[in-house]
Amino acid sequence: MVLPGVYAPQEDTALLVGALSDESLPPGAAVLDVGTGSGALALAAARRGCRVTAVDVSRRAVWAARLNAARTGVRLRVLRGNLFTPVRGETFDLVLANPPYVPAPGGGPGPRGAARAWDAGHDGRLVLDRICAQAPALLRPGGVLLLVQSSLSDPDRTVARLRDAGLKAAVTRRQRIAFGPVVRGRVHWLRQRGLLSHADNDEELVVVRAELPV
């Protein structure tokens, strides 16, 4: 169930669920789903017997995740807050992140309302760079970060920053998808910036996997 104004699960969610299914997780593993939206990723992890904490800055998203957990009989801890602030001082075996990553024109204050789920500043890295800087401290030895983003927001930079933070990082999944409504509305601007060529009619989603060495 997706409440109005809450990000609905899409191709990026499915790609990250596939990456989650590849991970070997013991029952009771501590999992964090940051930017949970409707809670789809958190529920997928909880069904594997993990202890899952879900975080979102949106009140509606928090209620949606809690309602979906109750409707499916799955136990989640759902917290409201900005990125990792609600779990400061905690560590996890797995961190899942489907952050906003679409480059957005204009300056001024950050996105508001539903746009917080996709708008990510001029280069699409408004939240990605924060995750790269802060997520390593939340991982236990051997812990893993799984992050999904678009090729429009420079996955190579994500991998490089995570490696600089001491993690083993690489792109592990790729999928090309048709432009969604947000990107379609910005095609001209994205081409002006050189983020899309005139031959591009779709974009690539990638999953970045980063592991903290034991």
RAWODA-V438701 format. One record per residue. N is the residue number from 0. RES is the residue in three letters. OMEGA is omega in radians with two decimals (999 if undefined). Layout:
N,RES,OMEGA
N,RES,OMEGA
This chain:
0,MET,-3.13
1,VAL,3.11
2,LEU,3.08
3,PRO,3.14
4,GLY,3.13
5,VAL,-3.11
6,TYR,3.13
7,ALA,3.10
8,PRO,-3.13
9,GLN,-3.07
10,GLU,-3.13
11,ASP,3.08
12,THR,-3.13
13,ALA,3.13
14,LEU,3.13
15,LEU,3.05
16,VAL,3.09
17,GLY,3.10
18,ALA,3.08
19,LEU,-3.12
20,SER,3.13
21,ASP,-3.06
22,GLU,3.05
23,SER,-3.07
24,LEU,3.08
25,PRO,3.05
26,PRO,3.14
27,GLY,3.09
28,ALA,3.13
29,ALA,-3.06
30,VAL,3.04
31,LEU,3.03
32,ASP,-3.07
33,VAL,-3.00
34,GLY,-2.92
35,THR,-3.09
36,GLY,-3.13
37,SER,3.13
38,GLY,-3.05
39,ALA,-3.13
40,LEU,3.13
41,ALA,3.13
42,LEU,3.12
43,ALA,3.11
44,ALA,-3.12
45,ALA,3.13
46,ARG,3.08
47,ARG,3.10
48,GLY,3.14
49,CYS,3.01
50,ARG,-2.92
51,VAL,2.97
52,THR,3.13
53,ALA,-3.09
54,VAL,3.00
55,ASP,3.13
56,VAL,-3.09
57,SER,3.07
58,ARG,-3.13
59,ARG,3.11
60,ALA,3.11
61,VAL,3.13
62,TRP,3.13
63,ALA,3.14
64,ALA,3.13
65,ARG,3.13
66,LEU,3.14
67,ASN,3.08
68,ALA,-3.14
69,ALA,-3.11
70,ARG,-3.10
71,THR,3.11
72,GLY,-3.13
73,VAL,-3.11
74,ARG,3.05
75,LEU,2.89
76,ARG,-3.07
77,VAL,-3.07
78,LEU,3.07
79,ARG,3.09
80,GLY,-3.08
81,ASN,3.10
82,LEU,-3.01
83,PHE,-3.07
84,THR,-3.09
85,PRO,-3.08
86,VAL,3.14
87,ARG,-3.13
88,GLY,3.11
89,GLU,3.05
90,THR,-2.99
91,PHE,3.03
92,ASP,-3.12
93,LEU,3.04
94,VAL,3.09
95,LEU,-3.12
96,ALA,2.97
97,ASN,-3.00
98,PRO,2.94
99,PRO,-3.08
100,TYR,-3.12
101,VAL,3.06
102,PRO,-3.06
103,ALA,3.09
104,PRO,3.07
105,GLY,3.11
106,GLY,3.11
107,GLY,-3.10
108,PRO,-3.12
109,GLY,-3.11
110,PRO,3.14
111,ARG,3.07
112,GLY,-3.07
113,ALA,-3.11
114,ALA,3.08
115,ARG,-3.12
116,ALA,-3.12
117,TRP,-3.12
118,ASP,-3.01
119,ALA,3.06
120,GLY,-2.99
121,HIS,-3.12
122,ASP,3.14
123,GLY,-3.01
124,ARG,-3.10
125,LEU,3.14
126,VAL,-3.12
127,LEU,-3.12
128,ASP,3.07
129,ARG,3.11
130,ILE,3.14
131,CYS,-3.11
132,ALA,-2.97
133,GLN,-3.04
134,ALA,-3.11
135,PRO,-3.13
136,ALA,-3.14
137,LEU,-3.08
138,LEU,2.97
139,ARG,3.06
140,PRO,-3.05
141,GLY,-3.13
142,GLY,-3.01
143,VAL,2.94
144,LEU,3.00
145,LEU,-3.03
146,LEU,3.09
147,VAL,3.10
148,GLN,3.13
149,SER,3.02
150,SER,3.12
151,LEU,-3.08
152,SER,2.91
153,ASP,3.08
154,PRO,3.13
155,ASP,3.10
156,ARG,3.09
157,THR,3.14
158,VAL,-3.11
159,ALA,-3.12
160,ARG,3.12
161,LEU,3.07
162,ARG,3.09
163,ASP,3.12
164,ALA,3.07
165,GLY,-3.14
166,LEU,2.96
167,LYS,-2.99
168,ALA,3.10
169,ALA,2.98
170,VAL,-3.07
171,THR,3.11
172,ARG,3.09
173,ARG,3.07
174,GLN,3.07
175,ARG,-3.11
176,ILE,3.04
177,ALA,3.09
178,PHE,3.00
179,GLY,-3.06
180,PRO,-3.13
181,VAL,-3.13
182,VAL,3.11
183,ARG,-3.14
184,GLY,-3.09
185,ARG,-3.04
186,VAL,-3.11
187,HIS,-3.14
188,TRP,3.13
189,LEU,3.08
190,ARG,3.07
191,GLN,-3.12
192,ARG,3.14
193,GLY,3.12
194,LEU,3.03
195,LEU,3.00
196,SER,3.12
197,HIS,3.11
198,ALA,-3.09
199,ASP,3.06
200,ASN,3.06
201,ASP,3.12
202,GLU,3.12
203,GLU,2.97
204,LEU,3.11
205,VAL,2.95
206,VAL,3.03
207,VAL,3.08
208,ARG,3.14
209,ALA,-3.07
210,GLU,3.05
211,LEU,-3.11
212,PRO,3.13
213,VAL,999
